[in-house]
Amino acid sequence: MAILKKIGNLFGNSDEKAVSKLQPIVEEINSWESHTETLSDSELKSKTDQFRGRLNDGEIIDDLLPEAFAVVREAAKRALGQRHYDVQLIGGIVLHQGKIAEMRTGEGKTLVATLPAYLNSLTSEGVHVVTVNDYLAKRDAEWMGAVYCKLGISVGALQNNSALILQESNGGHILTEVERTDAYKADITYGTNNEFGFDFLRDNMADSGHRRVQDSRRFAIVDEVDNILIDEARTPLIISGPSQQNPNEYIKFARIAPGLREHEDYTIDEKLRAVSLSVVGIEKIEKLLKVDNLYDVDNFGQVHFVENAVRAQVLYQRDREYVVRNGEVIIVDEFTGRLMEGRRYSDGLHQAIEAKERVSVQRESVTYATITLQNYFRLYTKLSGMTGTASTEAEEFWKIYKLEVVSIPTNQTVMRMDQQDLIYRDQKSKYSAVVKDIERRIAKGQPVLVGTTDIDRSEIISGLLKRQGIKHEILNAKQHAREASIIAQAGRPGAVTVATNMAGRGTDIVLGGSLDETDQDISEWEARHNQVIDAGGLCIIGTERHEARRIDNQLRGRAGRQGDPGETRFFVALDDDLVRRFGGDKIQSIMSWAGMDEDTPIENNMISKSIENAQVKVEAYHFDMRKHLVEYDDVVNTHRDVIYTQRDKVIDGVDLSNQIKDMIVSECEAIVFDCMSGSVSENWDVPRMLSELGGLIPLAETLQIEESVASSGPDKYLDDILTHLDGIYESFEGTLG
C-alpha cells in the first residue's frame, strides 16, 4: 500500500491535474477584477452587447471567457452581495467545457451556473438550466435573475402548466406569467427535465409551426445531474391517451390476489421486483376464473392481470412506493422521496394498485409519443452538469452521455467526521438506538437530520420520537410545500428533522438556522450559530443504507458545508432490505453464535465492506437496466429522428414531392427487378410483382395484364409504371393540395 501511495503521489490525481490546468484561466479572470469594479452599472450592462459584437466579428466564445466570467462575478457582488470563489470559477469553466462538475454540498452550485449560462447565452441560441423540481426552477430563476438582469440578459422559467419571465417592477424584479414560447425565447430558461422533455414531445405532435415552443437545444446545464440523468433515467417520458380496455377487470383480480399465498401459489424475486406463479397457484386461479388453461391463447391476457394484481399486493406498499391522496394513487420517487404528480406505472401496474386501494381505476393508456431522458439530453449540442456526488457513477456518465466527471476542490477544508456504521440485529433495536442517540445529541444543543429511505419509515421514526416527547419536523413527500422552510431551520440548536432520502435537496442547512425576520439583530443568529458549532455542528443519522452509495453520500454531504464541523453515522439492521437481500442471514447467525444481545451493536469493517459490495452489485444491476433501456430506445430513436425531421419539413412548408417520388420510384424499381430478374421469362414471378406494386400504387388495368407485362420486359414495364406514377401523383396533389 505504501508503494502504491508513493506512485499515486508521483503521478498525481487526475482531477487535480484537470483543475491545475485551469488555474491560468482563473488567474486571468482575477486579473480583470480591478477593471470590472470601476465600471458603472450601465457600463457593466453594456458589456453584453460588446461581447455579442465581438462574436459577430469572428471571435469564438472561449476568447470571451475570462472577461465574461469577471463581469458575472462583479454583477453577483452588486446584485446578491456574493463573490464567486476561485473554486467556483473552476466549476464554471468545467461546465462551459461540457463536463460534470462534482462540487460538495454548500459550495454554491447555483451561483456557479451563472458563469457558463451567461457566457453561452451570448450566442443568442438559448441556455437551458435543468432543476429537480418546479420550486427550484422558480427560485433559481428569480434569485439568479438579479445577476442576469444586471447584465441585460432575459430569464424565463417553466412550471407545470405555466411559464414565467423575469420583468422589472418598482425598482426590483418579479416573475410574471407569459406564453410558453416567450419563456423559451429568453436568453436563459430554467425548468425541470420533465418540462423540457415533454415540450419536445408535444412539439413533435403539433399540427402547425406556431404551436411549437422549443426552438433549439444548444446548451443545457443540469443541476443535480446524477438525480436527473441516472435516477430518473429508468423511466421514459411518455405522452399517452386512454385505451379501450375495461378497467373493471383490474377490480376482479384485486379481489383474487389477497387469497394467494407466497411460496405456495407464487414466488417473489425481490431483486427483479417480479412475481412467478407456481403450478398450484395457476390451478387455483384457473378454478376461480373457471377456465381450463390459463395460458391458452384465449386466456393469455388474464395472466397479465393476475401478475400485476399480485405485484401490486406484495411488492408495492402504500406510503413507500406510492401515496393515496384525494382518491388518486401518486408515485413516490424512490430516490428523492418526492411525489411524482402525473406519472403512472406502465403495463397495467398502476391500475392494479388503484384497484387494490379501492380508488377509481383509470383506463390503461396508449402511447402517442415517448423518449428516454438519455436520448432527450443527447439531443443537446453541448451538455454539462453539477452535483455533489457523481464519481461513483463516472463510468455511466461517460458510456451513455460522453460526459467526463471533474471533482472540484472545496473552498475550505472539510471538517466533517464520518463515523463507522453501527450494525444491529433487527429493526426494533436499531430504531431504539437511533432515538437514544438523538436524545443525547439534542441535550447538548446539536441539530440532527435523520435520513430514511421512504415515507413509511420516516413516519415510524416520527412516531417513536413523539412517544419520547422529542419535538421534531418531518419532511417527506407529504410535506412537499413546506420543504424549503423546514430545511431552512433544520440547523437551529437542538432541532430534529426527519427526512426521506434527498428531500430538501438544493437548499442548504445553515448552522444556527437561516436568518429571518424574527431575528432582531445578527447577534442573535451568531449566538445560535456558535452554540451549534460548539455542539459539534449538524449531525446526520442515516437509518438505513440506500441501494446506491451515491444517495448515502448525498445524505452525508448535508453536514460539514463550507468548513463547518459536522458528523455522520449510519445505523444498520440485519433485516434491512438491502442487507437481507445480500447475506444478512449469514451475518445474523454469526452474531447469534457469538452470543451477542439485541441492543449491542457491532462496528466491523468486514460487514460494512460487505454492505458496500451489495450496493455496488445493485448499482451495476440498475446500470444494466438503464443501459438496456437506452439501447432499446436507440433503435426507436433512429425511426423517431427520421419521422420527426420529415414532419418538421411538412409543418414548415418544405416541398417534399421530389423526395416522396424518389422513395416510391426506388421501391418500384426494387420490386420489378426482384420479380423479373434473369433473362428467362418463365422464371419471372409476375403475379407476385403485380400484387406488391398494387399494394404500393393503384395500377391501371393495362398494367395488370400478365401476358403483356411478360412480353414487354423489365425495363419497358418499369418505364410504363413510372409514367403512370407521375400521373397519379399529380392527380393526388391536385385533389389533396
Sequence and secondary structure as in RCSB ss.txt:
>XXXX:A:sequence
MAILKKIGNLFGNSDEKAVSKLQPIVEEINSWESHTETLSDSELKSKTDQFRGRLNDGEIIDDLLPEAFAVVREA
AKRALGQRHYDVQLIGGIVLHQGKIAEMRTGEGKTLVATLPAYLNSLTSEGVHVVTVNDYLAKRDAEWMGAVYCK
LGISVGALQNNSALILQESNGGHILTEVERTDAYKADITYGTNNEFGFDFLRDNMADSGHRRVQDSRRFAIVDEV
DNILIDEARTPLIISGPSQQNPNEYIKFARIAPGLREHEDYTIDEKLRAVSLSVVGIEKIEKLLKVDNLYDVDNF
GQVHFVENAVRAQVLYQRDREYVVRNGEVIIVDEFTGRLMEGRRYSDGLHQAIEAKERVSVQRESVTYATITLQN
YFRLYTKLSGMTGTASTEAEEFWKIYKLEVVSIPTNQTVMRMDQQDLIYRDQKSKYSAVVKDIERRIAKGQPVLV
GTTDIDRSEIISGLLKRQGIKHEILNAKQHAREASIIAQAGRPGAVTVATNMAGRGTDIVLGGSLDETDQDISEW
EARHNQVIDAGGLCIIGTERHEARRIDNQLRGRAGRQGDPGETRFFVALDDDLVRRFGGDKIQSIMSWAGMDEDT
PIENNMISKSIENAQVKVEAYHFDMRKHLVEYDDVVNTHRDVIYTQRDKVIDGVDLSNQIKDMIVSECEAIVFDC
MSGSVSENWDVPRMLSELGGLIPLAETLQIEESVASSGPDKYLDDILTHLDGIYESFEGTLG
>XXXX:A:secstr
 HHHHHHHHHH  HHHHHHHHHHHHHHHHHHTHHHHHTS HHHHHHHHHHHHHHHHTT  HHHHHHHHHHHHHHH
HHHHHS    HHHHHHHHHHHTT EEE  TTS HHHHTHHHHHHHHTTSS EEEEESSHHHHHHHHHHHHHHHHH
TT  EEEEETTEEEEEEEETTEEEEEE  HHHHHHSSEEEEEHHHHHHHHHHHTT SSGGG       EEEEETH
HIIIIIGGGS EEEEEE S  THHHHHHHHHGGG  BTTTEEEETTTTEEEE HHHHHHHHHHHT S TTSGGGH
HHHHHHHHHHHHHHT  BTTTEEEETTEEEEE TTT  EETT   STTHHHHHHHHTTS     EEEEEEE HHH
HHTTSSEEEEEES  GGGHHHHHHHH   EEE   SS  EEEE   EEESSHHHHHHHHHHHHHHHHHTT  EEE
EESSHHHHHHHHHHHHHTT   EEESGGGGGGHHHHHHTTTSTT EEEEETTTTTTS   TT    TT SSHHHH
HHHHHHHHHTTSEEEEESS  SSHHHHHHHHTTSSGGG EEEEEEEEETTSHHHHHTTHHHHHHHHHHTT  TT 
 B  HHHHHHHHHHHHHHHHHHHHHHHHHHHHHHHHHHHHHHHHHHHHHHHTT   HHHHHHHHHHHHHHHHHHH
T SS GGG  HHHHHHHHHHHS   GGG  HHHHHHHHHHHHHHHHHHHHHHHHHHHHHHH 
